[in-house]
Amino acid sequence: MTIKLRQATISDLELLKYWDTKQHVIDCDPDDYEWDWENELQRDPEWREQLIAELDARPIGFIQIIDPYIEETHYWGKVQQNKRALDIWIGEEKDLNKGLGTIMMQLTIERCFKEPNVDGILIDPLKTNTKAHRFYKRLGFEFIQEKDFNGTACFVFELKKATYKNLYN
Ligand SMILES: CC(C)(COP(=O)(O)OP(=O)(O)OC[C@H]1O[C@@H](n2cnc3c(N)ncnc32)[C@H](O)[C@@H]1OP(=O)(O)O)[C@@H](O)C(=O)NCCC(=O)NCCS
């Protein structure tokens, strides 16, 4: 079983729109944020990577990595430099709870910390998404604070580089 991350392209448009209709994907997305896939898949700003995870060449999920300090909408508000912030979901219900998300995250964490300046990875699950809280804690993320993002209560977690070095190396 091999999971690989590759850049999302406009060829993934229909799949990403289809995954957006899945209840478990809708449930994790704060305030009905509109991803505007058609436009976004055709631009490549320096502060972002949009990735598709493939299991033996079959697309199974999506990951976005941003630099929250320079991201243009300043979604994260006041945030330190040298961080990365993630969004992640698996598309099909049948692919949940099989350990695939864990491997996707491990690959993503490695990718983020390959950049020598990056000292922490942030994630902002809904306050109510207790399954995701457990998932991130297992991966070494620590609870930082509760934070309101556009009227939605979220928990902020961070995987610090020092923790990563202890756990993953
Ligand atoms: C969050 C998410 C990416 C996690 O991915 P996942 O592949 O389901 O996660 P894992 O399979 O690694 O772990 C989830 C559970 O499956 C269990 N599991 C892992 N491997 C397993 C296996 N081989 N057999 C049975 N269970 C397994 C884990 O123990 C874990 O149990 P828990 O829910 O009691 O903590 C995925 O659930 C998802 O896309 N959810 C919807 C979107 C979402 O919430 N995204 C996060 C927004 S911040």
The ligand as a Gaussian input file, in Angstrom:
#p B3LYP/6-31G(d) Opt

LIG

0 1
 C       -9.810000      13.485000      10.044000
 C       -9.473000      12.428000       8.993000
 C       -8.588000      13.045000       7.913000
 C       -8.741000      11.287000       9.681000
 O       -8.437000      10.300000       8.730000
 P       -8.729000       8.738000       8.995000
 O       -8.073000       7.993000       7.907000
 O      -10.186000       8.534000       9.174000
 O       -7.954000       8.558000      10.358000
 P       -7.343000       7.212000      10.947000
 O       -7.985000       6.041000      10.281000
 O       -5.886000       7.315000      10.863000
 O       -7.817000       7.326000      12.435000
 C       -9.214000       7.432000      12.719000
 C       -9.717000       6.277000      13.571000
 O       -9.577000       5.054000      12.870000
 C       -8.894000       4.117000      13.695000
 N       -8.084000       3.261000      12.817000
 C       -6.902000       3.553000      12.286000
 N       -6.461000       2.527000      11.535000
 C       -7.395000       1.572000      11.608000
 C       -7.533000       0.273000      11.057000
 N       -6.591000      -0.239000      10.270000
 N       -8.645000      -0.428000      11.347000
 C       -9.606000       0.089000      12.138000
 N       -9.540000       1.316000      12.694000
 C       -8.454000       2.027000      12.429000
 C       -8.051000       4.969000      14.586000
 O       -7.710000       4.297000      15.768000
 C       -8.949000       6.130000      14.845000
 O       -9.860000       5.808000      15.875000
 P      -10.600000       6.915000      16.768000
 O      -11.617000       7.585000      15.877000
 O      -11.217000       6.149000      17.846000
 O       -9.577000       7.909000      17.245000
 C      -10.759000      11.837000       8.348000
 O      -11.516000      11.229000       9.357000
 C      -11.609000      12.838000       7.615000
 O      -11.358000      13.143000       6.449000
 N      -12.667000      13.328000       8.313000
 C      -13.602000      14.249000       7.721000
 C      -12.977000      15.576000       7.467000
 C      -12.338000      16.159000       8.708000
 O      -12.881000      16.108000       9.793000
 N      -11.159000      16.734000       8.493000
 C      -10.422000      17.396000       9.563000
 C      -10.802000      18.808000       9.611000
 S       -9.798000      19.673000      10.761000

